Amino acid sequence: MAAHKGSEGLVQAGGSTIGQLTSYSLETSAETIDQTILSSTSKINVAGTKSFSGSVEVLYDEADAPQMTLVEGASITFLFLPEGNTSGDVSFSGTGIVDSVSYTASTDANVTSSVSFQGTGDLTRGTVS
Protein backbone atom coordinates (compact mmCIF):
# COMPACT_ATOMS: atom_id res chain seq x y z
CA MET A 1 0.00 0.00 0.00
CA ALA A 2 1.43 3.36 -1.03
CA ALA A 3 1.39 6.45 1.13
CA HIS A 4 0.21 9.65 -0.52
CA LYS A 5 1.18 13.24 0.07
CA GLY A 6 -1.61 15.74 0.68
CA SER A 7 -0.32 17.81 -2.23
CA GLU A 8 -1.45 15.06 -4.64
CA GLY A 9 -5.11 15.59 -3.80
CA LEU A 10 -7.66 17.95 -5.26
CA VAL A 11 -11.33 18.78 -4.81
CA GLN A 12 -13.86 19.72 -7.47
CA ALA A 13 -17.06 21.67 -6.91
CA GLY A 14 -19.70 21.54 -9.62
CA GLY A 15 -17.29 19.82 -12.01
CA SER A 16 -14.42 22.34 -11.73
CA THR A 17 -11.28 22.09 -9.61
CA ILE A 18 -11.20 24.43 -6.62
CA GLY A 19 -8.12 26.64 -6.89
CA GLN A 20 -5.81 27.75 -4.08
CA LEU A 21 -6.78 24.67 -2.00
CA THR A 22 -4.71 24.42 1.18
CA SER A 23 -6.50 21.53 2.91
CA TYR A 24 -9.69 19.51 2.95
CA SER A 25 -11.47 16.90 5.01
CA LEU A 26 -14.12 14.31 4.26
CA GLU A 27 -15.84 12.40 7.05
CA THR A 28 -18.18 9.44 6.64
CA SER A 29 -20.25 7.77 9.32
CA ALA A 30 -23.08 5.32 9.89
CA GLU A 31 -25.64 5.32 12.66
CA THR A 32 -25.86 2.17 14.74
CA ILE A 33 -29.13 0.69 15.87
CA ASP A 34 -29.22 -1.23 19.13
CA GLN A 35 -31.03 -4.57 18.70
CA THR A 36 -30.00 -6.06 22.02
CA ILE A 37 -32.73 -8.18 23.60
CA LEU A 38 -33.19 -9.04 27.28
CA SER A 39 -31.69 -12.51 26.93
CA SER A 40 -28.54 -11.22 25.15
CA THR A 41 -25.23 -11.49 26.96
CA SER A 42 -23.60 -9.06 24.55
CA LYS A 43 -24.78 -5.91 22.86
CA ILE A 44 -26.11 -6.38 19.32
CA ASN A 45 -25.90 -3.48 16.86
CA VAL A 46 -26.78 -3.16 13.17
CA ALA A 47 -25.82 -0.46 10.72
CA GLY A 48 -28.32 2.32 10.12
CA THR A 49 -28.29 5.35 7.86
CA LYS A 50 -25.02 6.60 6.45
CA SER A 51 -23.92 10.23 6.21
CA PHE A 52 -20.97 12.34 5.15
CA SER A 53 -19.68 15.83 5.67
CA GLY A 54 -16.56 17.77 4.89
CA SER A 55 -14.73 21.03 4.55
CA VAL A 56 -12.31 22.80 2.26
CA GLU A 57 -9.78 25.47 3.18
CA VAL A 58 -8.54 27.85 0.49
CA LEU A 59 -6.54 30.97 -0.04
CA TYR A 60 -9.37 33.36 -0.94
CA ASP A 61 -9.40 34.15 -4.67
CA GLU A 62 -12.40 36.03 -6.05
CA ALA A 63 -11.24 35.14 -9.59
CA ASP A 64 -11.60 31.40 -8.87
CA ALA A 65 -15.10 30.54 -10.15
CA PRO A 66 -15.46 27.27 -8.17
CA GLN A 67 -14.64 29.12 -4.91
CA MET A 68 -17.34 31.67 -5.66
CA THR A 69 -20.01 28.92 -5.89
CA LEU A 70 -19.30 27.87 -2.29
CA VAL A 71 -21.86 30.04 -0.54
CA GLU A 72 -24.07 29.16 2.42
CA GLY A 73 -27.18 27.23 1.41
CA ALA A 74 -25.78 26.17 -1.98
CA SER A 75 -26.23 22.58 -3.11
CA ILE A 76 -22.92 21.54 -4.68
CA THR A 77 -21.72 18.31 -6.28
CA PHE A 78 -18.30 17.59 -4.78
CA LEU A 79 -15.59 15.28 -6.10
CA PHE A 80 -12.72 14.45 -3.73
CA LEU A 81 -9.61 13.02 -5.36
CA PRO A 82 -7.13 12.26 -2.56
CA GLU A 83 -4.55 10.60 -4.84
CA GLY A 84 -4.95 12.97 -7.79
CA ASN A 85 -6.77 12.74 -11.10
CA THR A 86 -4.93 9.87 -12.83
CA SER A 87 -6.71 6.80 -14.16
CA GLY A 88 -7.23 4.29 -11.34
CA ASP A 89 -6.97 6.87 -8.51
CA VAL A 90 -9.62 6.71 -5.77
CA SER A 91 -12.53 9.16 -5.91
CA PHE A 92 -15.39 10.15 -3.61
CA SER A 93 -18.37 12.01 -5.04
CA GLY A 94 -21.62 13.31 -3.65
CA THR A 95 -23.83 16.33 -3.19
CA GLY A 96 -23.52 18.56 -0.17
CA ILE A 97 -25.29 21.60 1.22
CA VAL A 98 -22.87 24.35 2.21
CA ASP A 99 -23.73 25.07 5.84
CA SER A 100 -20.99 27.55 6.78
CA VAL A 101 -18.42 29.82 5.19
CA SER A 102 -15.85 31.83 7.10
CA TYR A 103 -13.21 34.28 5.96
CA THR A 104 -10.09 35.00 7.99
CA ALA A 105 -7.59 37.81 7.56
CA SER A 106 -4.78 39.21 9.67
CA THR A 107 -1.70 41.35 9.28
CA ASP A 108 1.10 39.59 7.39
CA ALA A 109 -1.11 36.65 6.42
CA ASN A 110 -3.17 35.54 3.43
CA VAL A 111 -6.93 35.96 3.41
CA THR A 112 -8.35 32.47 3.76
CA SER A 113 -11.77 30.91 3.47
CA SER A 114 -13.13 27.83 5.20
CA VAL A 115 -16.23 26.12 3.79
CA SER A 116 -18.13 23.30 5.52
CA PHE A 117 -20.88 21.15 4.07
CA GLN A 118 -23.28 18.37 5.03
CA GLY A 119 -23.84 15.57 2.52
CA THR A 120 -27.25 14.77 1.15
CA GLY A 121 -27.86 11.34 -0.37
CA ASP A 122 -25.17 8.77 -1.04
CA LEU A 123 -21.42 9.26 -1.16
CA THR A 124 -20.09 7.28 -4.11
CA ARG A 125 -16.69 5.63 -3.89
CA GLY A 126 -15.05 4.97 -7.21
CA THR A 127 -11.93 5.39 -9.29
CA VAL A 128 -10.88 7.88 -11.93
CA SER A 129 -11.40 6.45 -15.41
N, C-alpha and C positions, 0 to 999 in steps of 0.2 A: 504494500500500500504506500503510495507516494504522499508526502506532505506537500502542501501548497502554501505559497505566500499570499497574504491578503491582497497584494498589488496585482495578482492575476485576475481577481474577480471584478465583475461589473454588474450594474443593475440597470434595467430598462423600465421606463414608465410609459405606457401607451405606445409601445413599439420602438421607442427611441432611447438610446443610451443616455443616462443622466451624467452630465459633465461635472468636473470638479469634485467628484466623489472622494471623501476622505475615510469613511467607514460605513458599515451597514450591519444590521442584525436581522435575523429571521428566526422566529420561535414558533414551534409547533407543539400542540398538546392534545390530549384526549381526556375527556371526563371519565371517571370510573364510577360504576354503579355497584353498590353493595348488595349482593344477593345471599348474604350469610343467613342461614336459618338457625333456629334454636338448637337443633341437634348437631350443628357443625362444631368441630373442634378447632377449625382454622377459618379465618376470614375468606370469603369468596367474593371476588370482584370480576366484573366484565367491563369491556370497553364501551364507552358511550360516544357522544358526539365529539368530533374533532374540530380543532380551531387553529388559526395561525395569526400571527401579528408580526410587525417588524418596524424598523426605522432606517432612515438614511441620514447621513451627515454629509454636508457639502460646504465647499467654499462658495458663498453666495455669488451668483452670476446672473444678472437680469437678462443677459443675452442668450442664456441656455434655455431653449424652449421647453425641454422636459422638466427642468426645475420649476418653471413658471406654471406648470399644470398641477403642481403639488400644493394645492390650497385646501384649507379645512372644508370638509364636507364633500370633496371630490371623490368620485368612484374611479379608480385607476387600475388598469391591468398591469401588474408587476411581473418582471422576469428577473430572477436572481440567478447569476451565473458565477458560482464561487471559484470555478477553475478557469474561467475564461470562455471564449466563444468559438472554440475549435471543435470540429466534429468528434462526437463521443464524450465531450465534457458534460458533467451533471448540470441539470437545470431544475429550477423550481418556479412554477408560474401559478398565478391566481389573481383574483380581484380583491382590492382592499379599499376601504373608506378611510380617507385621511382624517384622523381625529385630532391632531395637533400639529402646529407649525410654530417653531420659535426661531428668532433671529438673535444672534449675539455679536456684540462689537465691543472692543476696548482699545485703548491706546496701544500702539505697536503690535496689533494683532489683526488678522484677517476677519472680515465679517463672515460669519458662518450661519448656516441654517440647519435645523434639525427637524425632521418630518417623521411622525409616527402614524401608523395605520393599523386598523383591525381588518382581518380577512373576512370575506363573505363568500360562502360556498366552499368548494374543494380547493386544496392546494395540490397541484399536479407535479409529480416528480417524473423527470424524463432525462433525455440526453439531447445535446445539440446534434442536429443532422447535417 
